[in-house]
Amino acid sequence: MDQGSGPIALRRRTGITLRAFRKEAGISAQQAAAAIRAHHSKISRMERGESPLKERDVADLLDLYGMAQGAEREELLADVRAAARQPWWHEFQDALPPWARGYLGMEADASMIRCYTPYAVPDLLQTESYAAAFTALARRPAETLKLRALRAARQEQLRRPGRSLRVVLDESAVLRPVGGPEVMHEQAAHLIAACKEPGITIQLLMLSAGARQDSALPFTMLRFADPGVPDVAYLETPTTGIYIDRPEDLDRYREIMTKLELAAEPPTVTPAILAGLW
């Protein structure tokens, strides 16, 4: 078991391995589902890492796939047990929509986070005052307090060694006042300080760069240190979260992100631009 992998990364890696074993054994998803007394859609969710794994189910599937013994089987079952541990964000889950919970697990596991944010400062770089003003726009007070605590916990996670954050921030996101001038001045100062932190890169996409067809919605790309866990892109709407992991789709999002980074101002000038805005 890789001690550096979190529960979501372990779940996704295990799912990929189970799918490979099933394909190699020539067994359909329907046959695999029958072996664990489930609908075939459960096999799909398990293989995509979208469903919690039960050790008994995985053991039954490994028996079916001809993996009744051996070190590889024991390592996989150890990963299943590790993936079942309580996620760090468990205490905040009642303030989160269901689709966002999986994202938090992946974000915590990611070694590199790349994001484009056109409307607001991203959560991982918000000050407490900015976060309070922003979440108060759409949340009840009790939820707002929990979400602010969650943001602080996520920001602390980001400071772990070996992690990096690369942000393309639309100029309109820092021009739009949230909470008033004092809050925005503090937020701008926080972003300037973040530019000096190791592993954090902030670029501003200026309004003068013109309209871009490929930058309508915010999105995040996650890369994992575990080579057995593929990248994922994430988009969120008011009613759902969209996870993108098909290789051809990921290539398109990488292309979009690279174009945004090239169109944005270089990170070396970000502090000076921010200082002149607020």
C-alpha positions, -999 to 999 in steps of 0.1 A, spaced: 0 0 0 12 35 -9 13 54 24 12 87 4 -22 80 -12 -54 91 3 -87 72 4 -101 85 -29 -68 79 -48 -67 44 -34 -103 38 -44 -97 50 -79 -65 29 -83 -82 -2 -70 -111 3 -94 -87 6 -124 -70 -26 -113 -103 -45 -108 -114 -35 -143 -81 -47 -158 -84 -81 -140 -120 -84 -152 -112 -77 -188 -82 -100 -187 -105 -128 -173 -130 -122 -201 -158 -116 -176 -187 -91 -183 -199 -65 -158 -232 -84 -155 -213 -116 -145 -192 -97 -120 -223 -81 -105 -240 -115 -101 -210 -127 -81 -214 -100 -55 -252 -100 -57 -255 -65 -72 -266 -46 -103 -241 -42 -130 -240 -5 -125 -223 -11 -92 -194 -27 -110 -191 4 -132 -191 27 -101 -165 5 -83 -142 5 -114 -145 43 -118 -137 48 -81 -171 64 -75 -184 39 -50 -170 29 -16 -154 -5 -17 -163 -34 6 -135 -59 13 -159 -88 9 -171 -77 -25 -135 -71 -38 -124 -105 -24 -153 -122 -42 -145 -104 -74 -108 -114 -72 -119 -151 -67 -140 -148 -98 -111 -132 -118 -87 -160 -108 -69 -140 -82 -76 -163 -53 -42 -159 -37 -9 -141 -40 9 -109 -29 -10 -88 -55 -43 -98 -40 -32 -90 -5 -19 -56 -15 -52 -48 -32 -72 -58 -2 -49 -37 20 -57 -8 -2 -94 -14 2 -91 -14 40 -71 18 38 -96 35 15 -124 28 40 -108 51 67 -127 82 76 -120 111 53 -105 142 69 -135 163 58 -161 140 75 -171 166 101 -180 191 74 -200 168 52 -235 179 63 -227 214 49 -217 200 15 -237 188 -14 -231 151 -21 -213 157 -54 -187 179 -37 -176 153 -12 -157 132 -37 -140 162 -51 -126 171 -16 -111 137 -13 -94 140 -47 -82 175 -40 -66 163 -8 -49 135 -27 -37 157 -56 0 166 -59 -8 194 -85 -40 215 -87 -45 237 -118 -76 259 -119 -92 287 -139 -116 310 -120 -134 337 -139 -158 350 -112 -143 348 -78 -110 341 -59 -107 303 -56 -114 288 -22 -78 278 -16 -67 314 -18 -96 332 0 -91 352 32 -115 345 60 -132 378 55 -136 373 18 -149 337 24 -174 350 50 -188 376 26 -188 353 -3 -206 323 14 -231 346 31 -245 354 -3 -261 320 -7 -258 301 26 -275 300 60 -254 312 89 -247 277 103 -236 265 69 -214 296 64 -194 289 96 -188 253 86 -178 262 50 -154 288 63 -138 262 86 -136 238 57 -119 263 35 -93 269 62 -87 231 65 -83 228 27 -58 256 27 -38 239 54 -39 207 34 -23 226 5 7 234 26 18 198 28 52 191 12 51 181 -25 19 199 -34 15 227 -60 -13 251 -70 -13 269 -103 -42 294 -108 -53 315 -137 -75 342 -122 -96 364 -144 -91 401 -137 -128 405 -133 -127 382 -103 -104 405 -83 -121 437 -96 -156 426 -85 -160 438 -49 -170 411 -23 -176 424 12 -164 460 4 -131 478 -2 -114 467 31 -121 430 24 -108 433 -11 -77 452 0 -70 424 25 -77 397 -2 -54 414 -27 -26 415 -1 -32 378 7 -28 369 -30 4 390 -32 18 371 -2 7 337 -18 27 345 -49 58 342 -27 49 308 -13 67 278 -27 45 257 -50 19 285 -57 17 302 -90 -9 329 -97 -15 344 -132 -40 371 -141 -60 370 -173 -66 406 -180 -98 420 -195 -76 436 -222 -68 400 -234 -104 401 -249 -131 375 -250 -122 338 -251 -145 311 -262 -127 285 -241 -130 303 -207 -167 306 -199 -168 283 -169 -144 277 -140 -127 243 -139 -100 225 -119 -75 198 -130 -60 174 -105 -28 154 -110 -18 127 -85 17 116 -74 5 80 -76 12 69 -112 -17 44 -110 -42 72 -105 -51 91 -137 -58 129 -138 -93 143 -134 -109 175 -144 -138 189 -123 -165 214 -130 -193 224 -106 -227 238 -113 -253 250 -88 -269 215 -89 -241 190 -96 -204 183 -100 -190 169 -132 -159 147 -132 -140 143 -164 -115 115 -168 -118 102 -204 -83 106 -219 -95 125 -250 -115 149 -228 -86 155 -204 -64 163 -234 -88 190 -244 -89 205 -209 -51 205 -207 -50 223 -240 -75 249 -227 -55 254 -195 -23 258 -214 -39 284 -237 -52 303 -207 -18 303 -190 -2 316 -222 -28 344 -226 -25 354 -190 2 378 -177 33 361 -164 33 352 -127 62 376 -120 40 407 -126 10 394 -106 19 412 -73 24 445 -91 -10 443 -109 -28 433 -77 -12 461 -57 -26 486 -83 -62 472 -81 -70 477 -44 
